[in-house]
Amino acid sequence: MKILLTGANGYIGMRLLPELLENGHEVICAVRDKNRLPLDPETIKKVTVFEVDFAEEVNTESIPKDIDAAYYLIHSMSGSSKNFDEIEARAAGNFNTYMAATSVKQVIYLSGIVNEEQLSKHLSSRKKVEEILYEGNFELTVLRAGIVVGSGSSSFEIIRDLCEKLPIMVAPKWLKTRIQPIAVRDVIAFLSRVLDNEKCFNKSFDIGGPDVLTYKEMLLKYSKIRGLKLWIISVPIMSPRLSSYWLYFVTSTSYKLAVNLVDSMKMEVVAVDNELQQILNIQPISYEEAIKKAFLKIEQNLVISSWKDSLVAGRLTNFKEYIQVPKYGCLKDKKVLKIDNPEKVLANIWSIGGTRGWYYGNYLWKIRGFMDQMVGGVGLRRGRTHTKEIYTGDALDFWRVLYADLERKRLLLFAEMKLPGEAWLEFCINENNELIQTATFRPKGLWGRLYWYLMFPFHYFIFDGMIRNIAKKEVLA
């Protein structure tokens, strides 16, 4: 079958894609920017890439017409705490218009469990999208899931951050809310097996794992698996704002996402039946087993996708606007160093950030990250998804990867920290075996220029030490 996969570079999309290819389907990856599709060269050869922003003006001339089925995996919750519901509704309506110009037979939508009478803004938006999609000229299958547990998922990473960092928690009362988590592997199984299944046409199904737990029980079970001591003290009063700050400062989530998560965490998310489980003969694994399998992937460095690599997990909104480093009106720190072993140096560049750090003055980088977090920035909490691999679009501490090409020996980063301006950091190796490291800053007004000159003494030593250590440090085993 010829399948349109929207959100192909998202957390679920990146995991569903190899499953579809393995099953022999022809896949069209729909993304806003083809440069942000982090696939290896072999996989790129197997797919077609279709650039489209479903929230923008419709142009049906560009979409392939001979589509058999489509997956709708578009969500905007973490992008804005105010109008994400309007964006999602508009995107769903535009999607229907695009599909009307194709021969699509079935659309599969991954939504959230919406069984409560009073829904959060996030879940209300998911339900509204479902209603809009049912107006399309295709057979719709809706899978409603609660918390998805897997390496790199936002829910898993938040639970991980809380348990690993806080042996004692003073937590809000929503920790008593019941939810029904599901392993990401089971979500992918459901998504792939409802494809072209007529028993699933024009139906909505709840999907969940075998356990119904409170958030508190999920935290305690995680800690037990990890061998951690955890004490949780629930307090009856904690405002949504305080709860949002609590999540933001302790975990790697952005503040905008924290606001929407807290709003949803007050709602029970429990499946009403397991009809689809019986139709497809799928036996979901337990929450504990999902945690163990997630860590197996992490320990083997086999995390396929992470929510943190989504653009909405940072400051950047228009990727293409920043891919060209500006030449005018900018302040620069450029350093050039002759090197003897380009392959080793390139490996060091591709290992930068995360647990390895920034090669010089790591404590200063940590202080800068803490300062950024205190004013609402992303800080250094995001780390990196892979220890040795970098793809365009990845989050890298408080940077975003704009360009990563091993063959051309060039890495370009854009700063997503809070700054009075815009900043780029570039590494490249030229044909003369010279390592060129360039920090570019485009100041915004007088404060931007003052910031650059105030930080200049620190930059001088940090950037000088960084390029020298990149050139001489041994490659990680």
N, C-alpha and C positions, 0 to 999 in steps of 0.2 A: 504493500500500500504506500501511497505518497502522502506523507504526514507533515503538516505545518506545526512546528513546536515553538509557541510563543514563550517568552521568558527563558530562552534556551541557555542564557548565561547566568541564570539564577540558581539558587540552591537546589531546588527540585529538578529544574530543567537539565542541569549538568549531570544529574544522576539518572534521569530518565533517558537521555540521549543514547548512551552506550547500550542500554537495554533494547531500545528500538532498533538500533543498527544491528545488534546481535540477532534480532528476530527477523532480519532480512528486509526491513522497511527502508524506503527512500525518504530521507528527512530534510525538510527545509527549515533552517533555524532562523526564526524571526527575532531580530535584536535591533536596538536603537542605533548601535554603532558596531559595525563588523570588526573593528579593531579590538573590541572588548570581549571577543569570544575566545576564551583561553583553551584552545584545543591544540593538540600536537599535530604536526604536519600530516601524518597518516590519516587522522580522523578528519581533518579539514578537507582532504581529497574525497571523502565519502559523503559529504553533506553539501547542500546549497545554502548560501547565506542571503537572507532577505532583510534589508534595512528598512525599518518602519517604526514610527512612534505612534501607537494607537490613540494617544491622547491629542494628537495634532490633526491638522486638516487631512481628510481622506483623499487618497489618490489610487483608485482601483486599477488604473492602467498598469501599475508596477507589480501587482501581486500575481504569482503563478495561478493559472486558472484551473488546472487539472488536479486539484487537491482532493483526496479521498476522506481525510479526517484531520482534525486539528485539536491540539491541547491548549487550553486557555490557562496560563500560569502567571497572569499579570496581577501584581499587587503593589499598592503604593503606600501602605500604612506608615512605614518608617520615614517616608519622604517629607511628610508635613503633619503636624498635630492639629491642623485646622481644616484644610480643604481636601484631604486625601480622598474622602468619599465622593466629592464632585469629580475629581480626576478619574477615579475608578469607574464611575457611572458613564462618563464621557467615553472612556476607552472601550467599555463594553459595547456601547452603542455604535461606535466606529468599527469595532470588530465585526459586528453583525453586517454592517454595510460592506465591508471587505468580503465577508463570506458569501454575500449575495451575488458577488461577481465571480464566484468559483463553483465548482461542482461538488463541494464538500457534502458529505453524507452525515457525519457524526462529529460533534464537538464534545470534548471532555474537560470539565472544569473542576479544579481543586479548590474547595471552599472551606469554610469553618463550620463547626457544629452550632446550629442556631435553634435550639429547642426551648430556650427560656422565653418567657413573655416579654421581659424587659431586657433588651440587648444593648451591649456597648456600641459605641459609634463604629468601631472596627467590625464587629459581627453584623451590625445593621447594614454596613456597606457591602459585606460579602453577600448578604441575602438579597440586597437590591441588585447587585451584579447578576446573581442567579436569575432573578425575575426578568432582567433585560435580555439575558442570553436565551431564555425560553421563548422570546419573541422572534428569534432568528429562524431562518428557513433551513433548519437542519435538525437532526435528532440530537438532543442534549442529554449527556450523562453527567450528573453532579456527584462528586465525592466530598463529603463533609468530614473533615478531620479536626481533631483537637490539637494538643501539643505534639509536635513531631520531634522524636528523640533520635539523634544520630550525630556522628562526628561533624562538627561545623554548623549544626543547626543553632538558631538563636536561642531556643529554649534550653538545649543541652549546654551551650556555652554560658548562659546566665546561671544555671544551676551549678555548673562547674566552678565558676568564679565565686559564687556565694560560699560554697562548701570548702573550697580550697583556701579561701582568704579569711574567712570568719569562723573561728572555733565557737564563738558565742554570738548569737543573733538576737537583737531586739527587733521583732518583726511585727508588721501590721496584721490585723485580723483576717485579711484575705488569704492568709496562709491556710485557713481552714476550708477554703473553697475546694470543691471536688472537681477533678478533671479526669479525663481518660486518655492517657498518652498512647502514642503509637510509634513503633520503630519506623525509621525512614525506609528501610528495606521492604517493609510491608506496604507502605504507601506506594512505592514504585511497583510492587507486585499488583496491587489493585489497579493502578493507573494503566499498566500495560495489558492486563487481562480483561478489562472492560472494553478494550478496543474491538470494534466490529462485532460486539456481542449484542444481538438483538434483544436479549432479555433485559438489557440495561438501557435501552433507548427511552428517552423522555422520562427518566426517573432520577430521583435524588436519594442518595444512600449515606447513612452515617458509617464511618469506619473508625475503629479504635482497637487498642490492644485489649488483653484480657483483664487488666487491672484498672479499677477505679480508685484513685488516691486523692488525698488532699496535697496541696503544695508542700505542706510540712512533712508529710509522709514521703514525698518524692525526695526532698532534701535529706531526710534521715536515711533513706535507703541508699542514696548515692554515697553518703558519708560512710555507711557500713561497708559497701563494696570497696571503697577506696581505703578503708582502714583508718578513717579520720574520726576524731572525737568532736561531736557537735551538740551544743546546747541551744535550744530555741526558746526564747521568752516572747510570748505574744502579748501585745499591748492593745487595749480596746480602741484607742484613739490614735490614728495617724492619718493625717489629711492626704488626699491624692497627690498634692504637690510634694509633701515630705516623702511619701512613698516613691515618687518618681526620682527625687534627688537621691534617695537611698539606693535605688537600683543603678542610677547613673554613676555614682561615685564608687560603688563597690564592683560593678561588673563592667564589661566592655561595650555595653549597649550605648547608643547615642541618647541624648536627653529626649529628643522628639519621639524616638521609639519607646523610651521608658514611659512617657506620658500615656501613650496609647496602650501599652502593655498593662499598666496599672489599671486603666479603665476597663480592660477586658478581664483582668484577673479576679474581679469581683463577681463575674458570671460563672455559673456552673457549666462545664463543657463535657457532657456525658452523652454517649450514643443511646438512642432509644431502642435500637434493635441491631441484629447482626445478619440481616437478610442477604447482603452482598457477600458476606463471608461464606454463607451457605451456597449461594449461586456459583461462586468461583472456587469453592473448596479450598479456601485459604485459612490457615490457622496462625494468627498473629502471635509473635513472641512476646514474652512478658517485659515489663519495664526494666527489671533487673538485667535480663538477658540483653536488652537493647543497650544499656549502659556498658556492659562488658564488651559487646561487639564494637561499640563506638571507640572504646579505649584500645581495642585490638588494632583498629585502623590508625589511630593516632600514634601508637607505639611503632607501627610499621611505616609511618609517614605516607599513608595511603588515603589521606583525606581528599576526596574528589572535589568538594566545593564547600565554601563557607559563606554564611550570611554576611560576614564582615567585608567581603569583597564586592558587595553591592554598592553602587555609587551613593545610595541613600543612607549608607552607614557613615558618611563623611560630609565634607563641605562641598565637594565638586558636584555640579548639576549638569553642566554642558561640557562633556568630555572634549569634543572637537575644538572648542574655543581655546583650549590651553595646550594643545599638542605642539603648536609652533611657539618656541621660546621667543619672546619679543626682543628686539635689538635696540630700540630707542626708548629713552626715558627710564632706563634701568641702571641698577648698581650691580656690579659683578665682582666675584672673587674667583679668579681662574688660576689653576695650578697645573703644571705640566711636569711629568717625571718620566725619565727614560727607564724602561723595564727590560729584564732579560727573559722572563718566562710569561708571555701573554696568556697562555692557557691557565696557569695558576692564578694570575691576577684576575682574569675574567671569572674564574670560579669563586674567588673571594668577593668580587662585586655582586655576583648572583646569590651570595650567602649573607648579604648585609642585612642588618636589622634583626628584629625578633630576639631569640635567645642569644645569638652571637653578638648583637650590639652593633655599634657604629665605629669600631676599630680604634677610637681615641676618645677619652673623656666621657665614658659611658655614664658616669654619675652626673655630668653636666646635662647630657641628653635626658636623663631621668628627671632632673630638676625642671628642665624646660617642659617636659611632658606633664609633670605635676602642675606647673604654672598654667599650662594650656587647659588642663582639665578643670582647674579652679575657676576659669572664666567661661566654661561651657564648651571647650573644645574636645577633640577626640582623645587627646593625650597619647601615651604609648601603649594603651591597654590592648589594642587590636593585634599587635604582633604581626605574624605572617602565617599564611596557611601552610606553605611548604618550606622546608628548611633549605633546600638547594634550588628549587625551581621558582621562577618568577614569570608571571603572565601579565600582559597588558590589561589594566583594569583592576589588578589586585590591590588590596590595602596592605601597606607596609608601615607599621607603627602609625605615625601621624602623617605619612605620605601616601600618595596614590600613584601607582605605576601608570605613566602615560605611554611609555614605549619601552619594549624589552625585546631585543633582537640579538641572539647569541652570535649569529653569523656575521652581522655587521658590528658586533662588539660595542653595543650602545645600550645604555639604560637611562631613562629619563623619568624623574619623579616630580610630582607637584605637591606642595605643602597644603595639608588640610587642617593645620593648626590655626588658631585665631591669630591673625596678623594685621597690621595696618598697611596691607598691600598683598602682593602675590609673590610666591617664591617657587623656584624650580631648582633641582639639583640633578646634574647630568654627569655621567661617567661614560667615557668612550676610549677605545684604543685605536690609534691610527696605524697607517701602513709603515710608519717608521718605528713601530714598537714604543710609542709614547702613550702613557696614561694621562688623559686630560680630564680634570675634574673641575666643573664649573658650577658655581652657585650664583643664581640670578635672582634679583629682587626688584620688583616693580612697585615702588612706594606709592602710597595713597596719601597725598597731601603732605603737609609739614611733619605730622606725627610719624609718617612712614619713613621719611628721611632721618628724623631724629632716632628712630628705632634702629635703623641700619648702623648709624655711626656710634650709637651707644653699645651695640652688640659687636662692633668691629673687632675690639681686642679679643673677645672670646672666639669669634669666627676665625681670626687669624691663626690662633693656636689649634683650634679644633680641626679646621679644614687642612692645615699643614700636617698635623699628626695623622689625620685620617688617610690621606693619600699615601703617606709613607708606610703606614701599617698595612694598607691594602696591598701594597707592592711587595712587602716582605713576609707577611704572615703565612704560615703553612695552611694548606687547604684542609677543610674539615674532612675527617674520614667518612 
